[in-house]
Amino acid sequence: MMARPHCVVVVLLLLAVVSGLKEGASNPGFVARITRKGLEYARQYGVAILKKELSTIELPDFSGSFEVSWIKIMSYEFYRLKIHDFELRNSDLRLCPRQGVRASLSNNYVTVSGNWKIKKAFFSFKGTFYMKVDDICISAFLNLGKDQSGRLTASMAHCNNSIGHISIDISGKLSWILNLFHERIENKFKNILEQKICEMVEKATTSRLEPYLQTLPVISMIDQVASIDYSLIGAPQVTSQVLDTPFKGEFFGQNGHSRAPFDAPPIRLPEKHDYMVYFAISEYVFNTASWVYHQAGYMNFTIQNQHMQNLTKLASKPSAEKWREQYLGSTCLTSNSALLTTSCISSSLLLLLQISPDSPIYLHTSSFPALVPQLARMYPNMELELEMSPESAPLLMFTPGNVTLMPVIDVQAFALKPNSSDRKPLFQLRVTTSISATINVSSDRIVGSVTPGSKLKLELKHSNINFIDVELMEVILNYYALHTIYPSLNAKLEEGFPLPLPVDTYLNSSELQVHENFLLLVANLDY
């Protein structure tokens, strides 16, 4: 009768795998944790599903026979059984250390209606019945593991059930004959149910849950460049308080599954269990993505005047102006920040060079007479183009409360000949800096902000022009970074990006924390 109590367990498993690695990595890239509080959410969600599905369950027909002295043996059959009313009084979903998950239903009540008929020789009689089944108890243990491909597995380890009491009310012609044997009929129906309940639960596990888990991919294609491996690196770890599921979380290129030249650092989750779910994402996940895209050449990009115009538009947004006021609000005389002092000096220097500090950068050979005096004479009236490429894959570093990026970028400048696809290489710079980021989460979006961790440092690697004032260029670029580039980035980051959540699932009381080596999203769930 309780054909689908496994639904409660299914919900739990889906919560663990929805956020979705191959054997070999010593540390996971991603860990999904469900606490007892999250388990309670899964129980409530599962019960809601179970209540909807109970009305659709088809109960098996049952039949038998009895002997009446003056009629001899008479056969009976109860059919078209339908759940008429039900009450799920007690349900429980519990973590069992080193075993798995136990789902139980107890002290539950259901009423069943249907038809009956009795047959003897050449005659038969029909009628209806109404049955009450009380104190139904079911307990099922589910073992969680992984197969060789890294998929989650679930198998029924143990199931038992009991039924407290059944009473049947039979109506129709000659129903008094069946009522004479109601205790025998009730006991037979009770025995059938007790035999069938665990049978149906196990069948539901093997025919629905296990095949479903086999359909979950362990490799997912991101785009034409990269895929991600999120197979399990170990079986889910179950304690009395939490269920932890470790995933590999490694990006790799489509042209081959070569490993990144670094390993995943350890993830040490906090001992607090105040939230329903905890999702830990290692810096390893982001850095393997960076390594793959850098190897494929997808981190090289070109900057033209149209990009500078878009940057200027972003820098004029109110949110960009707000960042400037907050970060650059100190006056030049009172600031103790080396970056702010540099900004003040740069502003004064631009005025001395008769360049408005608020004027946008225009990539043209006539725009930088103080920096590259010969440029306008050698290549008159030409636009410039900058090709930027990181020397190596930029790697994120997570430390408590902070995310740091220290990119090293090669910048190659070109002069574009008018009405021609030809371009002339001018000079090549090596740019180094560090960037600090903070990340937060709302109910459905990730937002963030960035600040400079250090000044831009410029180094001339090669030049086809006799003289370039690199020091002056460095000062001016630092000014524009603080007043245009960082405000523009923050204006975009404030808009945020949507969280990849399951349909009809919302985060409540969510918080994004930065720990050593990993990001931690903690949240309660609403459905």
MOPERA-V448515 format. One record per pair of residues at least 6 apart in sequence whose C-alpha atoms are under 6 Angstrom apart, sorted by the first residue. I is the first residue (numbers start at 1). J is the second residue. D is the distance in whole Angstrom. If there is no record, write none. Layout:
BEGIN
<<I J D> <I J D>>
END
This chain:
BEGIN
<<3 200 5> <3 201 6> <7 46 6> <8 43 6> <8 46 4> <11 42 6> <12 42 5> <21 229 5> <21 230 4> <21 231 3> <21 232 4> <21 233 5> <21 247 5> <21 248 3> <21 249 6> <22 150 6> <22 231 5> <22 233 6> <23 233 5> <27 264 6> <27 266 6> <28 246 6> <28 247 5> <28 248 5> <29 248 5> <29 249 4> <29 282 5> <29 284 6> <29 285 6> <30 247 5> <30 249 6> <30 280 6> <30 281 5> <31 245 6> <31 246 5> <31 247 6> <31 279 6> <31 280 5> <32 244 6> <32 245 5> <32 279 5> <33 243 6> <33 244 4> <33 277 6> <33 278 5> <34 242 6> <34 243 5> <34 277 5> <35 241 6> <35 242 4> <35 276 5> <36 241 6> <37 276 5> <38 276 4> <38 277 6> <43 93 6> <55 83 6> <59 81 6> <61 78 6> <61 79 5> <62 77 6> <62 78 5> <63 76 6> <63 77 4> <64 75 6> <64 76 6> <65 74 5> <65 75 4> <65 76 6> <66 73 6> <66 74 6> <67 73 4> <74 120 6> <75 118 6> <75 119 5> <76 117 6> <76 118 4> <77 116 6> <77 117 5> <78 115 6> <78 116 4> <79 115 5> <80 114 5> <81 113 6> <81 114 4> <82 112 6> <82 113 5> <83 112 5> <84 111 5> <84 112 5> <85 110 6> <85 111 5> <86 109 6> <86 110 4> <87 108 6> <87 109 5> <88 108 5> <89 108 5> <90 105 6> <90 106 5> <91 104 6> <91 105 4> <92 103 6> <92 104 5> <93 102 6> <93 103 5> <94 101 6> <94 102 5> <95 101 5> <95 240 5> <96 240 6> <97 238 5> <97 239 4> <97 240 6> <98 238 6> <99 143 6> <100 142 6> <100 143 5> <100 144 6> <101 141 6> <101 142 5> <102 140 6> <102 141 4> <103 139 6> <103 140 5> <104 138 5> <104 139 4> <105 137 5> <105 138 5> <106 136 6> <106 137 4> <107 135 4> <107 136 5> <108 135 5> <108 136 5> <109 133 6> <109 134 5> <110 133 5> <111 131 6> <111 132 4> <111 133 6> <112 130 6> <112 131 5> <113 129 6> <113 130 5> <114 128 6> <114 129 6> <115 127 6> <115 128 4> <115 129 6> <116 126 6> <116 127 5> <116 128 6> <117 125 5> <117 126 4> <118 124 5> <118 125 5> <127 171 6> <127 172 4> <128 171 6> <129 169 6> <129 170 4> <129 171 6> <130 168 6> <130 169 5> <131 167 6> <131 168 4> <132 166 6> <132 167 5> <133 165 6> <133 166 5> <134 164 6> <134 165 5> <135 163 6> <135 164 5> <136 162 6> <136 163 5> <137 161 5> <137 162 5> <138 161 4> <139 159 6> <139 160 5> <140 158 6> <140 159 4> <141 157 5> <141 158 5> <142 155 6> <142 156 5> <142 157 6> <143 154 6> <143 155 5> <144 153 6> <144 154 5> <145 152 6> <145 153 5> <145 235 4> <146 152 5> <146 153 5> <146 235 5> <150 231 5> <150 232 5> <151 231 6> <159 198 6> <166 186 6> <218 229 6> <218 230 5> <218 231 5> <219 228 6> <219 229 5> <220 227 5> <220 228 5> <221 227 4> <225 253 6> <225 254 6> <226 252 6> <226 253 5> <226 254 5> <227 251 6> <227 252 6> <228 250 6> <228 251 4> <229 249 6> <229 250 5> <230 247 5> <230 248 5> <230 249 5> <231 247 6> <231 248 6> <232 246 6> <232 247 4> <233 247 6> <233 248 6> <236 244 6> <236 245 4> <237 243 6> <237 244 5> <249 285 6> <250 285 6> <251 288 5> <251 289 5> <252 292 6> <253 292 6> <264 284 5> <275 523 6> <275 524 6> <276 524 5> <277 522 6> <277 523 6> <278 521 6> <278 522 5> <279 520 6> <279 521 5> <280 519 6> <280 520 4> <281 518 5> <281 519 5> <282 517 6> <282 518 4> <283 517 6> <283 518 5> <287 395 5> <290 393 6> <291 393 5> <294 393 5> <300 388 6> <300 389 4> <301 387 6> <301 388 5> <302 386 6> <302 387 5> <303 385 6> <303 386 5> <304 385 5> <305 363 6> <314 488 5> <315 484 5> <315 487 6> <315 488 4> <319 491 5> <320 487 4> <320 488 6> <320 491 5> <332 344 6> <343 479 5> <346 475 6> <346 476 6> <346 479 6> <347 357 6> <363 383 6> <363 384 5> <364 382 6> <364 383 4> <364 384 5> <365 375 6> <365 376 5> <365 382 6> <366 376 5> <371 468 6> <371 469 5> <372 468 5> <382 416 6> <383 416 5> <384 414 6> <384 415 5> <384 416 6> <385 413 6> <385 414 5> <386 412 6> <386 413 5> <387 411 6> <387 412 5> <388 410 6> <388 411 5> <389 409 6> <389 410 5> <390 408 6> <390 409 4> <390 410 6> <391 408 6> <391 409 6> <394 407 5> <396 404 6> <396 405 5> <397 403 6> <397 404 5> <398 516 6> <398 517 5> <398 518 6> <399 515 6> <399 516 4> <400 514 5> <400 515 4> <400 516 5> <401 514 5> <403 436 6> <403 437 5> <404 435 6> <404 436 5> <405 434 6> <405 435 5> <406 433 6> <406 434 4> <408 431 6> <408 432 5> <409 430 6> <409 431 5> <410 429 6> <410 430 5> <411 428 6> <411 429 5> <412 427 6> <412 428 4> <413 426 5> <413 427 6> <414 424 5> <414 425 5> <414 426 5> <415 423 5> <415 424 5> <416 423 5> <417 423 6> <426 464 5> <427 462 5> <427 463 4> <427 464 6> <428 461 5> <428 462 5> <429 459 6> <429 460 5> <429 461 5> <430 458 6> <430 459 5> <431 457 6> <431 458 5> <432 456 6> <432 457 5> <433 454 6> <433 455 6> <433 456 5> <434 453 5> <434 454 5> <435 452 5> <435 453 5> <436 450 6> <436 451 5> <436 453 6> <437 449 6> <437 450 4> <438 448 5> <438 449 5> <439 447 6> <439 448 4> <440 446 6> <440 447 5> <440 448 6> <440 512 5> <441 447 6> <441 512 6> <443 507 5> <444 498 6> <444 499 5> <445 496 6> <445 497 5> <445 498 4> <445 499 5> <446 496 5> <446 497 5> <447 493 6> <447 494 6> <447 496 4> <448 493 5> <449 490 5> <456 478 6> <458 474 6> <504 527 6> <505 526 6> <505 527 5> <506 525 6> <506 526 5> <507 523 6> <507 524 6> <507 525 5> <508 524 5> <508 525 6> <509 523 6> <509 524 6> <510 522 6> <510 523 4> <511 521 6> <511 522 5> <512 520 6> <512 521 5> <513 519 6> <513 520 5>>
END
